[in-house]
Amino acid sequence: MKRQIWLYLIFAYAFTWLIWLTAQQFGVGPDHGEYLAAFGAAGPALAAVFLSRRGPDSAGDPLPARLLSFSVLWLFAWAIYTANDKLRGIPAPTSVFSYAIVGLLAMIPAWILSGAFTRDSGVRELLHALVHPGNWRWQATSFFFWPVMLLVPAALAHLFHRPLAWPQHRDTLWLSAAYAGISFMSSFLFTAALEEPGWRGFLLPRLQQHFSPLLASLFLWFPWALWHVPLDFHRPFRFTLANYLLIRVVFLIPITIILTWFYNRSGGNLLTVVVFHAAMNAFPFVLPYYPPAFALVILFAIVVIFTDRMWRRRPVITGFSTPTPTPPDFAV
């Protein structure tokens, strides 16, 4: 078990950091180097898939199901990435090579998501929930968590004439809604679906075999935060040390705890944490919010720690992708 954890971290870091550090040599920015850097986000998912392999079995769907799902998802991801760039004001690629790079990048989330139909039993178990939600209540809760967290305090703050952070102005409500939807799907496909199969789908359940959910969250938080370092200090708007401590320590620790809570409460449903992660990355850029209200995230993490007694070890389970759900004693 410890060997799998260490191998996962080595593979995830090696793949991601090699690509990100290489991309930095070309400059990482909205109009240059971004496509190359985007490949690096797939390190956690690829490491998890590689280490989850058990070999084919008779329960797997026929190969055409994998090929069909891959093809559809590939074209969809390609379109979403292109549309998201356009809405951000980034000029469309001007060469066949650039279009080909975007197409190659779109293959990665398509391959990961279509892995739910693979003949390999281990990979299928890891990724099954990405296309088989199970209980929509938890996906809905994780999706609306951020709109509620942003808009309710913003409405109260606006009522008392407090300054709000506003997204970029769009000409019409429909354009704003389209931008929000495309931003969410872009984050879903090119960030959350490439990270969460590794961090929550693979690493978290293995840590919870040895530690309580609270300790497992803290042990997961550190490598997850550190994994971002090559980009955090080499973005077009680089993090200062204060920025890094605020975002990767003060903010990311409660986020990690909340993600663990969502994962356990949904019965180990990977789609739930992917949706939460995508919403977290997308909605603060498309919805108005009151910045001090982000402290509510810390408060929510404290509440779930105590209501779920997250310092207690969970029952030992045999499977990693579908842990036994905790009896509900805290409704959201």
Residue, then its C-alpha position, 0 to 999 in steps of 0.5 A: m500500500k505504501r509502495q503504491i502511494w509513493l509510486y503514485l506521487i513519483f509518477a504524478y510529479a514526474f509527468t507534471w513537473l517535466i512538462w511544466l518546467t519545459a513549458q516555462q522555457f517557452g514562456v507560459g501565458p494566455d497566448h504562448g506556451e499555455y497549450l504545452a503547460a496544459f498537458g501537465a495537469a494530466g499527471p495525477a490522472l495518468a499516474a492513477v490509471f497506470l497504477s490501477r491496471r489489473g488487466p482485461d476481464s469479461a465484464g468490460d464493455p466491447l471495444p467499440a463502446r470505448l472508441l465511440s465514447f472517446s471520439v465523442l468526448w474528444l470532439f466535445a473537449w476540442a470544441i470547449y477548449t476552443a470556445n473557452d479561448k475565444l470567450r477569454g479573448i485569446p486569438a484563435p490558432t493561426s496554424v495547422f500545428s496549433y490546431a493539432i496541439v489543441g486536438l492532441l490536448a483534447m484527447i487526454p480528458a477524452w481518454i480519461l473519461s472513456g476509461a470508464f468503458t475500458r476492459d481493464s477492471g482496475v481502471r474501470e473501477l477507478l473511473h466508473a463514477l465519472v460517467h455513472p453518477g449513481n446519486w445525483r443529489w451529491q453531484a447537484t450539491s457539489f455543483f451548487f456549493w460555489p454559486v451559493m457560497l458566492l452569491v448569497p454573501a454577495a447579495l447581503a453585502h450589496l444590500f449593505h453597500r459593501p464593495l463586490a468583486w465583479p466578473q468581466h462584463r458581458d453584453t447580454l445575460w445569455l452571453s454571460a450564461a454561455y461563458a459560465g457554462i463553457s468555463f465550467m466545462s473547460s475546468f471540468l475537462f482540462t483541470a478537475a477530470l485530470e487531477e481528481p482521479g489521482w488525488r481523490g480517486f486513487l490517493l485519498p482512499r489509500l490514505q484512509q486505509h491507514f488514517s482518519p479522514l482528517l489526517a488523510s486530508l492533511f496528508l493529501w493536502f501537502p503533496w497536492a499544494l506542492w504539486h502546483v509550485p512550478l506554475d504558481f511561481h511562474r505564471p504571468f501574474r506570479f504568486t508572491l509568498a503571501n499569495y502562496l500561503l493564503i491560497r495553498v495553505v489557508f484556503l486549500i486546507p479547508i478545501t481539501i477537507i471539504l473534498t474528503w467530506f464530499y467524497n466520503r458522503s457520496g459513497g466514494n463518487l469520483l464525479t462529485v469531487v470532479v464537479f466540486h473542483a470544476a465549480m471552484n475553479a470556474f464560478p469565482f470568475v463568472l459570478p460576483y462575490y464578496p471577498p471576505a465571505f471566503a472565510l465561510v469555506i473555513l467555517f464550513a470545513i470546521v462544521v463538517i469536521f465536527t459533525d462527521r467526527m472526521w478525526r475517527r478512523r473509517p471502517v476498513i474496506t476492500g475496494f477503493s473506489t466505493p467506500t461505505p457511505t457515512p450515515p447522514d447526520f448533517a444535511v446540506 
